[in-house]
Amino acid sequence: MKLTYNKHEKLKSQKTIEKLFLDGESVSAYPLRLVYLKHGESRKVAVSVSKRNFKRAVDRIRIKRLLREAYRLNKTMLINKEVNDYALMILYISKDMPDFELVNTKMKKALEKFTDTISKS
């Protein structure tokens, strides 16, 4: 199986993003927060870093790259649990610059919490 993060998997719809923040639920694995909402299409994912916490665009872009890579490597957890019709937004909420090991372990925890909460409901 290819571990890719293609165009069809990216959340870009402004309506869906607004609905996600209005009606969605969330799970946290500090410094990550995963906001999710069930919608009729295939799984869509977006990442975000606050401009308030990281003034320099270089830092925000670096963290977004780390988040996307950690998601790409760990999305098999969602595929194995057959979680396909959700919109996900992954937020980085800390004020410290992370390294990849931290982001990767916290992404695993956040995705585990997400799949557990989905399976319970």
Protein Blocks (a to p, Z undefined) as FASTA:
>chain_A
ZZdddfklpcfbfklmmmmmmmmccddddfbdcdddddfbdcdddddddfklmmblklmm
mmmmmmmmmmmmmmmmmmmnopabbccddddfbfbdcdfklmmmmmmmmmmmmmmmmmmZ
Z
